[in-house]
């Protein structure tokens, strides 16, 4: 299985993912599945790269990392 920073994994609990991402991570409402679903966002102000993990409010469903402009695309890049 693919692992993200700090051992972030699909299927792990949202609480565990937040613990692994650290104090800089922000929880935001998922644009489609909120308020239950969340985005766990790791992006320092002005940083070129960032990470968004998508959850259903309980577990990580997917995550993406890379250049911040592209990472924010809801439909992903294809």
PyMOL Python script that loads the backbone (N, CA, C, O; Angstrom):
from pymol import cmd

cmd.read_pdbstr("""\
ATOM      1  N   UNK A   1       0.844  -1.189   0.000  1.00  0.00           N
ATOM      2  CA  UNK A   1       0.000   0.000   0.000  1.00  0.00           C
ATOM      3  C   UNK A   1       0.882   1.242   0.000  1.00  0.00           C
ATOM      4  O   UNK A   1       1.971   1.256   0.572  1.00  0.00           O
ATOM      5  N   UNK A   2       0.390   2.264  -0.645  1.00  0.00           N
ATOM      6  CA  UNK A   2       1.142   3.514  -0.702  1.00  0.00           C
ATOM      7  C   UNK A   2       0.983   4.251   0.613  1.00  0.00           C
ATOM      8  O   UNK A   2      -0.115   4.339   1.163  1.00  0.00           O
ATOM      9  N   UNK A   3       2.092   4.780   1.109  1.00  0.00           N
ATOM     10  CA  UNK A   3       2.068   5.558   2.349  1.00  0.00           C
ATOM     11  C   UNK A   3       2.444   6.990   2.058  1.00  0.00           C
ATOM     12  O   UNK A   3       3.311   7.268   1.230  1.00  0.00           O
ATOM     13  N   UNK A   4       1.781   7.894   2.750  1.00  0.00           N
ATOM     14  CA  UNK A   4       2.107   9.302   2.654  1.00  0.00           C
ATOM     15  C   UNK A   4       3.046   9.710   3.773  1.00  0.00           C
ATOM     16  O   UNK A   4       3.560   8.856   4.496  1.00  0.00           O
ATOM     17  N   UNK A   5       3.272  10.992   3.921  1.00  0.00           N
ATOM     18  CA  UNK A   5       4.154  11.496   4.972  1.00  0.00           C
ATOM     19  C   UNK A   5       3.719  11.023   6.352  1.00  0.00           C
ATOM     20  O   UNK A   5       2.530  11.026   6.670  1.00  0.00           O
ATOM     21  N   UNK A   6       4.671  10.625   7.157  1.00  0.00           N
ATOM     22  CA  UNK A   6       4.383  10.216   8.530  1.00  0.00           C
ATOM     23  C   UNK A   6       3.605   8.923   8.634  1.00  0.00           C
ATOM     24  O   UNK A   6       3.098   8.595   9.707  1.00  0.00           O
ATOM     25  N   UNK A   7       3.497   8.170   7.529  1.00  0.00           N
ATOM     26  CA  UNK A   7       2.753   6.919   7.572  1.00  0.00           C
ATOM     27  C   UNK A   7       1.270   7.080   7.277  1.00  0.00           C
ATOM     28  O   UNK A   7       0.477   6.199   7.608  1.00  0.00           O
ATOM     29  N   UNK A   8       0.886   8.191   6.661  1.00  0.00           N
ATOM     30  CA  UNK A   8      -0.511   8.398   6.257  1.00  0.00           C
ATOM     31  C   UNK A   8      -0.930   7.272   5.309  1.00  0.00           C
ATOM     32  O   UNK A   8      -0.225   6.972   4.346  1.00  0.00           O
ATOM     33  N   UNK A   9      -2.086   6.647   5.588  1.00  0.00           N
ATOM     34  CA  UNK A   9      -2.547   5.521   4.774  1.00  0.00           C
ATOM     35  C   UNK A   9      -4.057   5.596   4.565  1.00  0.00           C
ATOM     36  O   UNK A   9      -4.794   6.061   5.434  1.00  0.00           O
ATOM     37  N   UNK A  10      -4.503   5.133   3.402  1.00  0.00           N
ATOM     38  CA  UNK A  10      -5.938   4.969   3.161  1.00  0.00           C
ATOM     39  C   UNK A  10      -6.451   3.917   4.139  1.00  0.00           C
ATOM     40  O   UNK A  10      -5.820   2.877   4.323  1.00  0.00           O
ATOM     41  N   UNK A  11      -7.596   4.187   4.767  1.00  0.00           N
ATOM     42  CA  UNK A  11      -8.204   3.245   5.696  1.00  0.00           C
ATOM     43  C   UNK A  11      -7.892   3.521   7.157  1.00  0.00           C
ATOM     44  O   UNK A  11      -8.571   2.993   8.038  1.00  0.00           O
ATOM     45  N   UNK A  12      -6.876   4.339   7.438  1.00  0.00           N
ATOM     46  CA  UNK A  12      -6.586   4.631   8.844  1.00  0.00           C
ATOM     47  C   UNK A  12      -7.595   5.655   9.374  1.00  0.00           C
ATOM     48  O   UNK A  12      -8.246   6.358   8.601  1.00  0.00           O
ATOM     49  N   UNK A  13      -7.710   5.726  10.681  1.00  0.00           N
ATOM     50  CA  UNK A  13      -8.687   6.634  11.271  1.00  0.00           C
ATOM     51  C   UNK A  13      -8.280   8.083  11.040  1.00  0.00           C
ATOM     52  O   UNK A  13      -7.097   8.408  10.943  1.00  0.00           O
ATOM     53  N   UNK A  14      -9.289   8.943  10.953  1.00  0.00           N
ATOM     54  CA  UNK A  14      -9.028  10.370  10.795  1.00  0.00           C
ATOM     55  C   UNK A  14      -8.177  10.883  11.955  1.00  0.00           C
ATOM     56  O   UNK A  14      -7.260  11.677  11.745  1.00  0.00           O
ATOM     57  N   UNK A  15      -8.472  10.436  13.177  1.00  0.00           N
ATOM     58  CA  UNK A  15      -7.714  10.886  14.344  1.00  0.00           C
ATOM     59  C   UNK A  15      -6.239  10.482  14.234  1.00  0.00           C
ATOM     60  O   UNK A  15      -5.350  11.273  14.549  1.00  0.00           O
ATOM     61  N   UNK A  16      -5.987   9.252  13.787  1.00  0.00           N
ATOM     62  CA  UNK A  16      -4.605   8.789  13.628  1.00  0.00           C
ATOM     63  C   UNK A  16      -3.905   9.585  12.529  1.00  0.00           C
ATOM     64  O   UNK A  16      -2.740   9.955  12.674  1.00  0.00           O
ATOM     65  N   UNK A  17      -4.611   9.847  11.436  1.00  0.00           N
ATOM     66  CA  UNK A  17      -4.030  10.625  10.338  1.00  0.00           C
ATOM     67  C   UNK A  17      -3.653  12.024  10.818  1.00  0.00           C
ATOM     68  O   UNK A  17      -2.573  12.524  10.503  1.00  0.00           O
ATOM     69  N   UNK A  18      -4.544  12.649  11.579  1.00  0.00           N
ATOM     70  CA  UNK A  18      -4.252  13.988  12.092  1.00  0.00           C
ATOM     71  C   UNK A  18      -3.052  13.970  13.026  1.00  0.00           C
ATOM     72  O   UNK A  18      -2.220  14.877  12.993  1.00  0.00           O
ATOM     73  N   UNK A  19      -2.962  12.943  13.855  1.00  0.00           N
ATOM     74  CA  UNK A  19      -1.829  12.821  14.773  1.00  0.00           C
ATOM     75  C   UNK A  19      -0.525  12.703  13.976  1.00  0.00           C
ATOM     76  O   UNK A  19       0.483  13.319  14.322  1.00  0.00           O
ATOM     77  N   UNK A  20      -0.560  11.916  12.921  1.00  0.00           N
ATOM     78  CA  UNK A  20       0.643  11.717  12.106  1.00  0.00           C
ATOM     79  C   UNK A  20       1.011  12.965  11.307  1.00  0.00           C
ATOM     80  O   UNK A  20       2.193  13.249  11.117  1.00  0.00           O
ATOM     81  N   UNK A  21       0.018  13.707  10.842  1.00  0.00           N
ATOM     82  CA  UNK A  21       0.299  14.911  10.060  1.00  0.00           C
ATOM     83  C   UNK A  21       0.816  16.052  10.939  1.00  0.00           C
ATOM     84  O   UNK A  21       1.513  16.942  10.451  1.00  0.00           O
ATOM     85  N   UNK A  22       0.482  16.030  12.222  1.00  0.00           N
ATOM     86  CA  UNK A  22       1.028  17.019  13.143  1.00  0.00           C
ATOM     87  C   UNK A  22       0.164  18.261  13.297  1.00  0.00           C
ATOM     88  O   UNK A  22      -0.905  18.384  12.699  1.00  0.00           O
ATOM     89  N   UNK A  23       0.658  19.168  14.109  1.00  0.00           N
ATOM     90  CA  UNK A  23      -0.127  20.331  14.533  1.00  0.00           C
ATOM     91  C   UNK A  23      -0.383  21.333  13.412  1.00  0.00           C
ATOM     92  O   UNK A  23      -1.235  22.210  13.555  1.00  0.00           O
ATOM     93  N   UNK A  24       0.338  21.218  12.303  1.00  0.00           N
ATOM     94  CA  UNK A  24       0.132  22.158  11.194  1.00  0.00           C
ATOM     95  C   UNK A  24      -1.081  21.790  10.345  1.00  0.00           C
ATOM     96  O   UNK A  24      -1.545  22.607   9.549  1.00  0.00           O
ATOM     97  N   UNK A  25      -1.600  20.576  10.500  1.00  0.00           N
ATOM     98  CA  UNK A  25      -2.716  20.133   9.665  1.00  0.00           C
ATOM     99  C   UNK A  25      -4.005  20.846  10.067  1.00  0.00           C
ATOM    100  O   UNK A  25      -4.271  21.064  11.249  1.00  0.00           O
ATOM    101  N   UNK A  26      -4.801  21.203   9.055  1.00  0.00           N
ATOM    102  CA  UNK A  26      -6.093  21.835   9.285  1.00  0.00           C
ATOM    103  C   UNK A  26      -7.198  20.895   8.810  1.00  0.00           C
ATOM    104  O   UNK A  26      -7.029  20.180   7.823  1.00  0.00           O
ATOM    105  N   UNK A  27      -8.317  20.899   9.510  1.00  0.00           N
ATOM    106  CA  UNK A  27      -9.480  20.117   9.094  1.00  0.00           C
ATOM    107  C   UNK A  27     -10.475  21.070   8.433  1.00  0.00           C
ATOM    108  O   UNK A  27     -10.879  22.072   9.024  1.00  0.00           O
ATOM    109  N   UNK A  28     -10.863  20.746   7.200  1.00  0.00           N
ATOM    110  CA  UNK A  28     -11.845  21.555   6.474  1.00  0.00           C
ATOM    111  C   UNK A  28     -12.984  20.655   6.014  1.00  0.00           C
ATOM    112  O   UNK A  28     -12.821  19.440   5.905  1.00  0.00           O
ATOM    113  N   UNK A  29     -14.137  21.261   5.746  1.00  0.00           N
ATOM    114  CA  UNK A  29     -15.258  20.486   5.221  1.00  0.00           C
ATOM    115  C   UNK A  29     -14.938  20.029   3.812  1.00  0.00           C
ATOM    116  O   UNK A  29     -14.407  20.796   3.009  1.00  0.00           O
ATOM    117  N   UNK A  30     -15.262  18.776   3.510  1.00  0.00           N
ATOM    118  CA  UNK A  30     -15.101  18.254   2.145  1.00  0.00           C
ATOM    119  C   UNK A  30     -16.121  18.952   1.253  1.00  0.00           C
ATOM    120  O   UNK A  30     -17.292  19.035   1.626  1.00  0.00           O
ATOM    121  N   UNK A  31     -15.715  19.461   0.077  1.00  0.00           N
ATOM    122  CA  UNK A  31     -16.657  20.202  -0.761  1.00  0.00           C
ATOM    123  C   UNK A  31     -17.845  19.376  -1.252  1.00  0.00           C
ATOM    124  O   UNK A  31     -18.892  19.946  -1.559  1.00  0.00           O
ATOM    125  N   UNK A  32     -17.714  18.052  -1.337  1.00  0.00           N
ATOM    126  CA  UNK A  32     -18.818  17.212  -1.798  1.00  0.00           C
ATOM    127  C   UNK A  32     -19.515  16.483  -0.657  1.00  0.00           C
ATOM    128  O   UNK A  32     -20.743  16.405  -0.633  1.00  0.00           O
ATOM    129  N   UNK A  33     -18.745  15.947   0.293  1.00  0.00           N
ATOM    130  CA  UNK A  33     -19.330  15.063   1.308  1.00  0.00           C
ATOM    131  C   UNK A  33     -19.428  15.702   2.693  1.00  0.00           C
ATOM    132  O   UNK A  33     -19.841  15.041   3.645  1.00  0.00           O
ATOM    133  N   UNK A  34     -19.054  16.987   2.820  1.00  0.00           N
ATOM    134  CA  UNK A  34     -19.225  17.687   4.091  1.00  0.00           C
ATOM    135  C   UNK A  34     -20.701  17.806   4.414  1.00  0.00           C
ATOM    136  O   UNK A  34     -21.515  17.736   3.493  1.00  0.00           O
ATOM    137  N   UNK A  35     -21.101  17.984   5.684  1.00  0.00           N
ATOM    138  CA  UNK A  35     -20.204  18.179   6.818  1.00  0.00           C
ATOM    139  C   UNK A  35     -19.591  16.908   7.393  1.00  0.00           C
ATOM    140  O   UNK A  35     -18.677  16.994   8.212  1.00  0.00           O
ATOM    141  N   UNK A  36     -20.072  15.718   6.984  1.00  0.00           N
ATOM    142  CA  UNK A  36     -19.467  14.497   7.538  1.00  0.00           C
ATOM    143  C   UNK A  36     -18.030  14.331   7.031  1.00  0.00           C
ATOM    144  O   UNK A  36     -17.111  14.074   7.808  1.00  0.00           O
ATOM    145  N   UNK A  37     -17.856  14.481   5.725  1.00  0.00           N
ATOM    146  CA  UNK A  37     -16.542  14.292   5.128  1.00  0.00           C
ATOM    147  C   UNK A  37     -15.640  15.491   5.345  1.00  0.00           C
ATOM    148  O   UNK A  37     -16.105  16.629   5.405  1.00  0.00           O
ATOM    149  N   UNK A  38     -14.357  15.229   5.460  1.00  0.00           N
ATOM    150  CA  UNK A  38     -13.383  16.284   5.723  1.00  0.00           C
ATOM    151  C   UNK A  38     -12.215  16.229   4.749  1.00  0.00           C
ATOM    152  O   UNK A  38     -11.924  15.194   4.150  1.00  0.00           O
ATOM    153  N   UNK A  39     -11.566  17.360   4.610  1.00  0.00           N
ATOM    154  CA  UNK A  39     -10.237  17.464   4.034  1.00  0.00           C
ATOM    155  C   UNK A  39      -9.278  17.678   5.204  1.00  0.00           C
ATOM    156  O   UNK A  39      -9.513  18.549   6.042  1.00  0.00           O
ATOM    157  N   UNK A  40      -8.221  16.909   5.269  1.00  0.00           N
ATOM    158  CA  UNK A  40      -7.115  17.180   6.192  1.00  0.00           C
ATOM    159  C   UNK A  40      -6.043  17.847   5.345  1.00  0.00           C
ATOM    160  O   UNK A  40      -5.481  17.222   4.446  1.00  0.00           O
ATOM    161  N   UNK A  41      -5.762  19.089   5.623  1.00  0.00           N
ATOM    162  CA  UNK A  41      -4.928  19.911   4.750  1.00  0.00           C
ATOM    163  C   UNK A  41      -3.605  20.240   5.432  1.00  0.00           C
ATOM    164  O   UNK A  41      -3.572  20.710   6.569  1.00  0.00           O
ATOM    165  N   UNK A  42      -2.528  19.983   4.719  1.00  0.00           N
ATOM    166  CA  UNK A  42      -1.187  20.320   5.198  1.00  0.00           C
ATOM    167  C   UNK A  42      -0.537  21.199   4.148  1.00  0.00           C
ATOM    168  O   UNK A  42      -0.092  20.719   3.106  1.00  0.00           O
ATOM    169  N   UNK A  43      -0.487  22.505   4.437  1.00  0.00           N
ATOM    170  CA  UNK A  43       0.104  23.456   3.485  1.00  0.00           C
ATOM    171  C   UNK A  43       0.552  24.688   4.244  1.00  0.00           C
ATOM    172  O   UNK A  43      -0.268  25.411   4.810  1.00  0.00           O
ATOM    173  N   UNK A  44       1.840  24.925   4.254  1.00  0.00           N
ATOM    174  CA  UNK A  44       2.372  26.124   4.904  1.00  0.00           C
ATOM    175  C   UNK A  44       2.137  27.327   3.994  1.00  0.00           C
ATOM    176  O   UNK A  44       2.220  27.209   2.772  1.00  0.00           O
ATOM    177  N   UNK A  45       1.847  28.473   4.585  1.00  0.00           N
ATOM    178  CA  UNK A  45       1.616  29.690   3.802  1.00  0.00           C
ATOM    179  C   UNK A  45       2.782  29.938   2.861  1.00  0.00           C
ATOM    180  O   UNK A  45       3.939  29.975   3.279  1.00  0.00           O
ATOM    181  N   UNK A  46       2.461  30.105   1.591  1.00  0.00           N
ATOM    182  CA  UNK A  46       3.486  30.409   0.610  1.00  0.00           C
ATOM    183  C   UNK A  46       4.283  29.210   0.119  1.00  0.00           C
ATOM    184  O   UNK A  46       5.114  29.346  -0.779  1.00  0.00           O
ATOM    185  N   UNK A  47       4.037  28.031   0.701  1.00  0.00           N
ATOM    186  CA  UNK A  47       4.791  26.847   0.281  1.00  0.00           C
ATOM    187  C   UNK A  47       4.344  26.407  -1.111  1.00  0.00           C
ATOM    188  O   UNK A  47       3.181  26.575  -1.476  1.00  0.00           O
ATOM    189  N   UNK A  48       5.259  25.851  -1.877  1.00  0.00           N
ATOM    190  CA  UNK A  48       4.945  25.408  -3.234  1.00  0.00           C
ATOM    191  C   UNK A  48       4.155  24.102  -3.234  1.00  0.00           C
ATOM    192  O   UNK A  48       3.323  23.878  -4.114  1.00  0.00           O
ATOM    193  N   UNK A  49       4.411  23.244  -2.254  1.00  0.00           N
ATOM    194  CA  UNK A  49       3.782  21.926  -2.209  1.00  0.00           C
ATOM    195  C   UNK A  49       2.798  21.820  -1.047  1.00  0.00           C
ATOM    196  O   UNK A  49       2.856  22.593  -0.091  1.00  0.00           O
ATOM    197  N   UNK A  50       1.904  20.856  -1.149  1.00  0.00           N
ATOM    198  CA  UNK A  50       0.951  20.630  -0.079  1.00  0.00           C
ATOM    199  C   UNK A  50       0.352  19.243  -0.174  1.00  0.00           C
ATOM    200  O   UNK A  50       0.627  18.492  -1.110  1.00  0.00           O
ATOM    201  N   UNK A  51      -0.476  18.913   0.813  1.00  0.00           N
ATOM    202  CA  UNK A  51      -1.108  17.598   0.890  1.00  0.00           C
ATOM    203  C   UNK A  51      -2.564  17.783   1.301  1.00  0.00           C
ATOM    204  O   UNK A  51      -2.876  18.606   2.161  1.00  0.00           O
ATOM    205  N   UNK A  52      -3.449  17.008   0.680  1.00  0.00           N
ATOM    206  CA  UNK A  52      -4.847  16.938   1.109  1.00  0.00           C
ATOM    207  C   UNK A  52      -5.219  15.466   1.250  1.00  0.00           C
ATOM    208  O   UNK A  52      -5.085  14.690   0.303  1.00  0.00           O
ATOM    209  N   UNK A  53      -5.684  15.088   2.435  1.00  0.00           N
ATOM    210  CA  UNK A  53      -6.236  13.750   2.656  1.00  0.00           C
ATOM    211  C   UNK A  53      -7.752  13.909   2.747  1.00  0.00           C
ATOM    212  O   UNK A  53      -8.242  14.796   3.445  1.00  0.00           O
ATOM    213  N   UNK A  54      -8.495  13.053   2.045  1.00  0.00           N
ATOM    214  CA  UNK A  54      -9.957  13.091   2.085  1.00  0.00           C
ATOM    215  C   UNK A  54     -10.456  12.006   3.026  1.00  0.00           C
ATOM    216  O   UNK A  54     -10.017  10.858   2.950  1.00  0.00           O
ATOM    217  N   UNK A  55     -11.389  12.377   3.927  1.00  0.00           N
ATOM    218  CA  UNK A  55     -11.961  11.392   4.835  1.00  0.00           C
ATOM    219  C   UNK A  55     -13.482  11.420   4.735  1.00  0.00           C
ATOM    220  O   UNK A  55     -14.073  12.363   4.208  1.00  0.00           O
ATOM    221  N   UNK A  56     -14.099  10.358   5.258  1.00  0.00           N
ATOM    222  CA  UNK A  56     -15.560  10.328   5.352  1.00  0.00           C
ATOM    223  C   UNK A  56     -15.994  10.749   6.756  1.00  0.00           C
ATOM    224  O   UNK A  56     -17.136  10.525   7.157  1.00  0.00           O
ATOM    225  N   UNK A  57     -15.072  11.357   7.492  1.00  0.00           N
ATOM    226  CA  UNK A  57     -15.321  11.756   8.871  1.00  0.00           C
ATOM    227  C   UNK A  57     -14.798  10.736   9.856  1.00  0.00           C
ATOM    228  O   UNK A  57     -14.641  11.036  11.039  1.00  0.00           O
ATOM    229  N   UNK A  58     -14.524   9.522   9.377  1.00  0.00           N
ATOM    230  CA  UNK A  58     -14.025   8.451  10.236  1.00  0.00           C
ATOM    231  C   UNK A  58     -12.668   7.942   9.773  1.00  0.00           C
ATOM    232  O   UNK A  58     -11.739   7.823  10.572  1.00  0.00           O
ATOM    233  N   UNK A  59     -12.552   7.639   8.469  1.00  0.00           N
ATOM    234  CA  UNK A  59     -11.305   7.067   7.952  1.00  0.00           C
ATOM    235  C   UNK A  59     -10.848   7.791   6.690  1.00  0.00           C
ATOM    236  O   UNK A  59     -11.642   8.419   5.990  1.00  0.00           O
ATOM    237  N   UNK A  60      -9.551   7.686   6.419  1.00  0.00           N
ATOM    238  CA  UNK A  60      -8.963   8.278   5.223  1.00  0.00           C
ATOM    239  C   UNK A  60      -9.414   7.483   3.995  1.00  0.00           C
ATOM    240  O   UNK A  60      -9.247   6.264   3.945  1.00  0.00           O
ATOM    241  N   UNK A  61      -9.982   8.174   3.010  1.00  0.00           N
ATOM    242  CA  UNK A  61     -10.451   7.558   1.767  1.00  0.00           C
ATOM    243  C   UNK A  61      -9.404   7.663   0.662  1.00  0.00           C
ATOM    244  O   UNK A  61      -9.258   6.752  -0.153  1.00  0.00           O
ATOM    245  N   UNK A  62      -8.681   8.770   0.639  1.00  0.00           N
ATOM    246  CA  UNK A  62      -7.639   8.984  -0.360  1.00  0.00           C
ATOM    247  C   UNK A  62      -6.783  10.149   0.101  1.00  0.00           C
ATOM    248  O   UNK A  62      -7.150  10.891   1.012  1.00  0.00           O
ATOM    249  N   UNK A  63      -5.640  10.294  -0.543  1.00  0.00           N
ATOM    250  CA  UNK A  63      -4.807  11.458  -0.272  1.00  0.00           C
ATOM    251  C   UNK A  63      -4.025  11.795  -1.528  1.00  0.00           C
ATOM    252  O   UNK A  63      -3.797  10.946  -2.390  1.00  0.00           O
ATOM    253  N   UNK A  64      -3.620  13.057  -1.611  1.00  0.00           N
ATOM    254  CA  UNK A  64      -2.823  13.507  -2.743  1.00  0.00           C
ATOM    255  C   UNK A  64      -1.808  14.537  -2.257  1.00  0.00           C
ATOM    256  O   UNK A  64      -2.048  15.278  -1.304  1.00  0.00           O
ATOM    257  N   UNK A  65      -0.687  14.557  -2.932  1.00  0.00           N
ATOM    258  CA  UNK A  65       0.406  15.427  -2.538  1.00  0.00           C
ATOM    259  C   UNK A  65       1.074  15.954  -3.798  1.00  0.00           C
ATOM    260  O   UNK A  65       1.106  15.270  -4.821  1.00  0.00           O
ATOM    261  N   UNK A  66       1.604  17.161  -3.725  1.00  0.00           N
ATOM    262  CA  UNK A  66       2.304  17.715  -4.879  1.00  0.00           C
ATOM    263  C   UNK A  66       2.224  19.229  -4.881  1.00  0.00           C
ATOM    264  O   UNK A  66       2.040  19.860  -3.840  1.00  0.00           O
ATOM    265  N   UNK A  67       2.367  19.802  -6.074  1.00  0.00           N
ATOM    266  CA  UNK A  67       2.309  21.258  -6.184  1.00  0.00           C
ATOM    267  C   UNK A  67       0.943  21.745  -5.727  1.00  0.00           C
ATOM    268  O   UNK A  67      -0.083  21.199  -6.133  1.00  0.00           O
ATOM    269  N   UNK A  68       0.929  22.764  -4.888  1.00  0.00           N
ATOM    270  CA  UNK A  68      -0.286  23.197  -4.209  1.00  0.00           C
ATOM    271  C   UNK A  68      -1.415  23.545  -5.174  1.00  0.00           C
ATOM    272  O   UNK A  68      -2.566  23.188  -4.924  1.00  0.00           O
ATOM    273  N   UNK A  69      -1.107  24.237  -6.275  1.00  0.00           N
ATOM    274  CA  UNK A  69      -2.174  24.617  -7.214  1.00  0.00           C
ATOM    275  C   UNK A  69      -2.909  23.380  -7.732  1.00  0.00           C
ATOM    276  O   UNK A  69      -4.138  23.367  -7.794  1.00  0.00           O
ATOM    277  N   UNK A  70      -2.162  22.348  -8.101  1.00  0.00           N
ATOM    278  CA  UNK A  70      -2.773  21.138  -8.647  1.00  0.00           C
ATOM    279  C   UNK A  70      -3.440  20.279  -7.569  1.00  0.00           C
ATOM    280  O   UNK A  70      -4.485  19.675  -7.813  1.00  0.00           O
ATOM    281  N   UNK A  71      -2.836  20.227  -6.381  1.00  0.00           N
ATOM    282  CA  UNK A  71      -3.379  19.407  -5.285  1.00  0.00           C
ATOM    283  C   UNK A  71      -4.796  19.864  -4.928  1.00  0.00           C
ATOM    284  O   UNK A  71      -5.624  19.055  -4.511  1.00  0.00           O
ATOM    285  N   UNK A  72      -5.071  21.153  -5.090  1.00  0.00           N
ATOM    286  CA  UNK A  72      -6.379  21.687  -4.722  1.00  0.00           C
ATOM    287  C   UNK A  72      -7.477  21.348  -5.730  1.00  0.00           C
ATOM    288  O   UNK A  72      -8.657  21.513  -5.422  1.00  0.00           O
ATOM    289  N   UNK A  73      -7.115  20.877  -6.929  1.00  0.00           N
ATOM    290  CA  UNK A  73      -8.135  20.559  -7.922  1.00  0.00           C
ATOM    291  C   UNK A  73      -9.033  19.435  -7.405  1.00  0.00           C
ATOM    292  O   UNK A  73      -8.554  18.341  -7.109  1.00  0.00           O
ATOM    293  N   UNK A  74     -10.316  19.705  -7.300  1.00  0.00           N
ATOM    294  CA  UNK A  74     -11.248  18.733  -6.724  1.00  0.00           C
ATOM    295  C   UNK A  74     -11.338  17.480  -7.584  1.00  0.00           C
ATOM    296  O   UNK A  74     -11.384  16.369  -7.056  1.00  0.00           O
ATOM    297  N   UNK A  75     -11.363  17.645  -8.892  1.00  0.00           N
ATOM    298  CA  UNK A  75     -11.534  16.493  -9.783  1.00  0.00           C
ATOM    299  C   UNK A  75     -10.207  15.772 -10.061  1.00  0.00           C
ATOM    300  O   UNK A  75     -10.180  14.767 -10.771  1.00  0.00           O
ATOM    301  N   UNK A  76      -9.132  16.281  -9.509  1.00  0.00           N
ATOM    302  CA  UNK A  76      -7.824  15.673  -9.761  1.00  0.00           C
ATOM    303  C   UNK A  76      -7.305  16.059 -11.128  1.00  0.00           C
ATOM    304  O   UNK A  76      -7.980  16.766 -11.877  1.00  0.00           O
ATOM    305  N   UNK A  77      -6.125  15.606 -11.452  1.00  0.00           N
ATOM    306  CA  UNK A  77      -5.578  15.900 -12.768  1.00  0.00           C
ATOM    307  C   UNK A  77      -5.601  14.618 -13.593  1.00  0.00           C
ATOM    308  O   UNK A  77      -5.388  13.522 -13.075  1.00  0.00           O
ATOM    309  N   UNK A  78      -5.861  14.777 -14.865  1.00  0.00           N
ATOM    310  CA  UNK A  78      -5.918  13.590 -15.722  1.00  0.00           C
ATOM    311  C   UNK A  78      -5.269  13.882 -17.058  1.00  0.00           C
ATOM    312  O   UNK A  78      -5.216  13.008 -17.923  1.00  0.00           O
TER     313      UNK A  78
END
""", "prot")
cmd.dss("prot")
cmd.show_as("cartoon", "prot")
cmd.util.cbc("prot")
cmd.orient("prot")
